[in-house]
Amino acid sequence: MKALVVRGGWAGHSPVEATDSFLPFLRSSGFAVDVSDSLDVYDDRLGTYDLVLQCWSDGVLTDDQFACLEAAVRGGTGLAGWHGGLVDAFRHSRGYLQLVGGQFVAHPGDFVDHRVEITSTHPIVEGIEGFELRTEQYWVLTDGLNDVHATTTFAAASPWHAQLTVPAVWTRRWGAGRVFACTIGHQPADLDLPPVRLLIERGLLWATRH
């Protein structure tokens, strides 16, 4: 199996440190891993990979780069990532937002105590119970084609008048490909939390070409 790790964009999400922490897992799981610090790798070669792990917050994806990414996923290459590296990337690209199935909007209150609830019996979250954490709580917009496996709830506060529950972990099918998204992971310490680490590792394997 071949995996491509693409990392960069806004440095505040520690793309190098965060992705480095998953390289041993990928290699021990049987992947030959390539790492790119440039979006130039989003070209016709993408379809040769079984998994793309993306950690690239903000940034601009050209139309040609998106076309290569979309074609690769549609053909069976898995796409996976967490937090801003996947769901706050390439906001200008409507096609990319549709591919991923969700977009970051806000994290009210900056770092806050909140809870993540497990809402499915999918293998990615099997045996994991709801958990508490203190970090950015992502308010995301998503669509109904996602299979949601965990959620987080925002308390009612001005200016919104009622509590709001949004997805925190979801999967998505795209042609022959699979997409895995986790909104947790602002800082490397978030990724070291046992339930977060476990569900992301499982998510990477689930997204891999089948």
ABEGO torsion letter per residue (X at the ends): XBBBBBBEEBAAAGAAAAAAAAAAAAAAAGBBBBBBABAAABBAAAAABABBBBBBBEEBBBAAAAAAAAAAAAAGBBBBEBEAAAAABGAABAAAAAAAGBBBABBBGEBBBBBBBBABABAAABGBBBBBBBBBBBBBBBBAABBBABBBBBBBBOABABBBBBBABBBBBBEABBBBBBABGABAAAAABAAAAAAAAAAAAAABBX
